[in-house]
């Protein structure tokens, strides 16, 4: 991947491309390199079906693949205070630690994030107050929403549709890592008692 930026610099010195075109070429090259690192990282995470990080991200519980990539893959390109991408990537990740120059390159984006957080706090507080005013009169009348008609505490899970990004609806996916609330009988398997942890359905 380092050969790509090296090819664009001689073209810039000879006047074949402008400085803006050179920077754009380098940004595209490093974006493709970051995407390749991300794909390999995802393949490594998906190799283990019980990987808690993969389950957490794909279920939408917390985080996303971009954040995982910065921790386990590479930090990638960052923007300067004007919003332009710096054509020198951060090849390290947060788990390995950043070099001194990489840390210096990453500081403008981190500083901008803190400033934006401080400026947007008032807006988010106002939105929260409006939401509370709207929902404060709502009352839940059910004693236990998960109480079934047969007296078994739990929820009924059935297959709805195939899995999609940030939405896991496949029956086996939704049953994974849950505990049975009642006896379950299968045609080609013995009866499973309550309290059994569903790790594999095969």
Buried (B, 14 or more C-beta within 10 A) or exposed (E): EEEBBEEBEEBBEEEEBEEEEBBBBBBBBBBEBBEEBBEEBBEEBEEEEEBEBBBEBBEEEEEEBEEBBBBBBBBBBBEEEEEEBBBBBBBBBBEEEBEEEBEEBBEBBEEBEEEEEEEEEEEEEEEEEEEEEEEEEEEEEEEEEEEEEEEBEBEEEEEEEEEEEEEBEBEEBBBBEBEBBBEEEEEEEEEBEEEEEBEEEE
